[in-house]
Amino acid sequence: MSAVVHSEELKVNSMDPYVMVETVANNTFDRFHHDIAIIEANPDHLKVIISDELMPYIDVKYASYKVMGSYLRQTSKEQRERFVGAFKGYLISTYAQAFTEYTDQEVKFAQSADFSKEKIVDVGVQIVDGSRPPIKLQFRVRRLKDDSWKAFDLVAEGVSLLASKSSEISNLIRQKGIETVITELEDRTKTSIKRASTDKKA
């Protein structure tokens, strides 16, 4: 395995959604391998990796506003800013926990397609794990005003993370109010990452 130089290992071209997703994913996996001893001693280090390597290319504000849905108009600017911060922390924890399932699987990326007239692109990724069926993922990526791209959703086996969280969080806002939901998201962010079982049967 080649040596990893953090932040300089592969420059991310955010003007091409396909290249961006592949580069960011490869940087994240390379960092995982480089820091494996740290992760084994402290699984919460996965949050650091996700924060450093993945989150700069996630449109957290857009995703947060989509999750709030119709309740967005009922919130103050200060509440929206706090919600975005809390939801970012929640996403970091969610992705970090999901990363505990990764060991050393092969990752295959979809071929690039013409995106010149597109505003949203789905970039397909497959995680191949031996004899098991491949895990199919899609990163949903949107074009920003400066023509760069950022991801805003992850679809795993046809299930949208954003849609599922939108339904869950909208219900919580309706039942408990935005302030309580912000506090609950902040609490979830503080939850320690649990390592995946090493005793799984093939």
C-alpha positions as CSV (number, residue, x, y, z in Angstrom):
1,M,0.0,0.0,0.0
2,S,1.3,3.4,-0.9
3,A,2.2,5.9,1.8
4,V,-0.6,8.3,2.7
5,V,0.1,12.0,3.0
6,H,-3.0,13.6,4.7
7,S,-4.8,16.5,2.9
8,E,-2.2,16.3,0.1
9,E,-2.7,12.7,-0.9
10,L,-5.1,13.4,-3.8
11,K,-6.3,16.8,-4.7
12,V,-10.1,16.9,-4.9
13,N,-11.6,18.2,-8.1
14,S,-15.0,19.5,-6.9
15,M,-15.9,20.7,-10.4
16,D,-16.6,17.1,-11.6
17,P,-19.1,15.1,-9.4
18,Y,-17.8,11.7,-10.4
19,V,-14.1,12.5,-9.9
20,M,-15.0,14.3,-6.6
21,V,-16.8,11.3,-5.1
22,E,-14.1,8.8,-6.1
23,T,-11.3,11.0,-4.8
24,V,-13.0,11.8,-1.5
25,A,-13.9,8.1,-1.0
26,N,-10.4,6.9,-1.8
27,N,-8.9,9.6,0.5
28,T,-11.2,8.5,3.3
29,F,-10.4,4.8,2.9
30,D,-6.7,5.5,2.7
31,R,-6.9,7.5,5.9
32,F,-8.8,4.6,7.5
33,H,-5.9,2.2,6.6
34,H,-3.3,4.7,7.7
35,D,-4.9,5.3,11.1
36,I,-6.1,1.8,11.8
37,A,-4.0,1.4,15.0
38,I,-5.5,4.7,16.4
39,I,-9.0,3.5,15.5
40,E,-8.5,0.1,17.2
41,A,-7.4,2.0,20.4
42,N,-10.1,4.6,20.1
43,P,-13.0,4.0,17.7
44,D,-14.1,7.7,18.1
45,H,-11.2,8.6,15.9
46,L,-13.5,7.6,13.0
47,K,-15.3,10.8,13.7
48,V,-12.1,12.7,13.1
49,I,-11.5,11.0,9.8
50,I,-15.1,11.6,8.6
51,S,-14.9,15.3,9.7
52,D,-11.5,15.8,7.9
53,E,-11.9,13.8,4.8
54,L,-15.7,13.6,4.0
55,M,-17.6,16.5,5.5
56,P,-15.9,19.3,3.5
57,Y,-17.6,17.9,0.5
58,I,-21.1,17.5,2.1
59,D,-23.6,20.3,1.7
60,V,-24.7,20.2,5.3
61,K,-26.8,23.3,5.2
62,Y,-28.9,22.1,2.2
63,A,-29.3,18.6,3.8
64,S,-30.3,20.2,7.1
65,Y,-32.9,22.4,5.5
66,K,-34.4,19.5,3.6
67,V,-34.6,17.5,6.8
68,M,-36.5,20.3,8.6
69,G,-39.0,20.4,5.7
70,S,-42.0,22.5,6.3
71,Y,-40.8,23.4,9.8
72,L,-38.0,25.4,8.3
73,R,-40.2,28.5,8.0
74,Q,-41.2,28.3,11.6
75,T,-37.6,28.6,12.9
76,S,-35.5,31.7,13.6
77,K,-32.1,32.3,12.0
78,E,-30.4,31.4,15.2
79,Q,-32.3,28.1,15.5
80,R,-31.5,27.2,11.9
81,E,-27.8,27.8,12.5
82,R,-27.9,25.7,15.6
83,F,-29.8,22.9,13.9
84,V,-27.3,22.9,11.0
85,G,-24.4,22.5,13.5
86,A,-26.2,19.8,15.4
87,F,-27.2,17.9,12.3
88,K,-23.6,18.1,11.0
89,G,-22.4,16.4,14.2
90,Y,-25.1,13.8,13.9
91,L,-24.1,13.0,10.3
92,I,-20.5,12.7,11.4
93,S,-21.5,10.2,14.0
94,T,-23.8,8.3,11.6
95,Y,-21.1,8.0,8.9
96,A,-18.4,7.1,11.4
97,Q,-20.6,4.3,12.9
98,A,-21.3,3.0,9.4
99,F,-17.6,3.0,8.7
100,T,-17.0,0.4,11.4
101,E,-18.4,-2.2,8.9
102,Y,-15.6,-1.5,6.5
103,T,-12.5,-3.7,6.7
104,D,-10.8,-4.0,3.4
105,Q,-13.5,-4.5,0.8
106,E,-13.0,-3.6,-2.9
107,V,-14.7,-0.4,-3.9
108,K,-16.0,0.1,-7.5
109,F,-17.1,3.5,-8.8
110,A,-19.6,4.2,-11.6
111,Q,-18.2,5.5,-14.9
112,S,-18.5,9.2,-15.5
113,A,-21.4,10.5,-17.6
114,D,-22.1,13.8,-19.2
115,F,-23.2,16.1,-16.4
116,S,-22.9,19.5,-18.2
117,K,-26.7,20.2,-18.1
118,E,-27.4,18.4,-14.8
119,K,-28.2,20.1,-11.5
120,I,-28.2,16.8,-9.5
121,V,-26.2,13.7,-10.3
122,D,-26.3,10.2,-8.7
123,V,-22.8,8.7,-8.5
124,G,-23.0,5.0,-8.0
125,V,-20.6,3.1,-5.8
126,Q,-20.4,-0.7,-5.1
127,I,-18.6,-2.2,-2.1
128,V,-17.6,-5.8,-3.0
129,D,-17.0,-8.2,-0.1
130,G,-15.9,-11.6,-1.3
131,S,-18.8,-14.0,-1.9
132,R,-21.5,-11.7,-0.5
133,P,-23.7,-9.6,-2.9
134,P,-22.1,-6.2,-3.4
135,I,-23.5,-3.3,-1.4
136,K,-24.9,-0.7,-3.8
137,L,-24.6,3.0,-2.8
138,Q,-25.4,6.2,-4.5
139,F,-24.0,9.6,-3.5
140,R,-26.5,12.3,-4.5
141,V,-24.5,15.3,-5.6
142,R,-25.8,18.8,-6.4
143,R,-24.4,21.7,-8.5
144,L,-23.7,24.9,-6.5
145,K,-23.8,28.4,-7.9
146,D,-20.1,28.4,-8.7
147,D,-20.5,25.2,-10.7
148,S,-18.7,23.2,-8.0
149,W,-20.5,20.1,-6.6
150,K,-21.3,18.8,-3.1
151,A,-23.0,15.7,-1.9
152,F,-26.2,16.0,0.1
153,D,-27.5,12.5,0.4
154,L,-26.4,8.8,0.5
155,V,-28.7,6.2,-0.8
156,A,-27.9,2.6,0.4
157,E,-29.6,-0.3,-1.3
158,G,-32.4,2.1,-2.4
159,V,-32.9,3.7,1.0
160,S,-32.2,7.5,1.2
161,L,-30.5,8.6,4.4
162,L,-31.9,12.1,3.9
163,A,-35.5,10.9,3.3
164,S,-35.4,8.5,6.3
165,K,-34.0,11.2,8.6
166,S,-36.4,13.8,7.3
167,S,-39.3,11.7,8.2
168,E,-37.9,10.9,11.7
169,I,-36.8,14.4,12.5
170,S,-40.0,16.1,11.2
171,N,-42.0,13.9,13.5
172,L,-39.8,14.8,16.4
173,I,-40.1,18.5,15.7
174,R,-43.9,18.2,15.5
175,Q,-44.0,16.3,18.8
176,K,-41.3,18.1,20.8
177,G,-40.4,21.3,19.1
178,I,-37.2,22.5,17.4
179,E,-35.3,23.3,20.6
180,T,-35.7,19.8,22.0
181,V,-34.7,18.2,18.7
182,I,-31.5,20.3,18.5
183,T,-30.6,19.1,22.0
184,E,-31.3,15.5,21.1
185,L,-29.2,15.7,18.0
186,E,-26.4,17.2,20.0
187,D,-26.7,14.4,22.6
188,R,-26.6,11.7,19.8
189,T,-23.4,13.4,18.5
190,K,-21.7,12.7,21.8
191,T,-22.4,9.0,21.7
192,S,-19.2,6.9,21.4
193,I,-18.6,4.9,18.3
194,K,-19.0,1.1,18.8
195,R,-16.7,-1.2,16.9
196,A,-18.3,-3.7,14.6
197,S,-18.2,-7.3,15.9
198,T,-15.1,-9.2,14.7
199,D,-16.9,-12.5,15.2
200,K,-19.3,-12.2,12.2
201,K,-19.7,-15.4,10.3
202,A,-19.1,-15.4,6.5
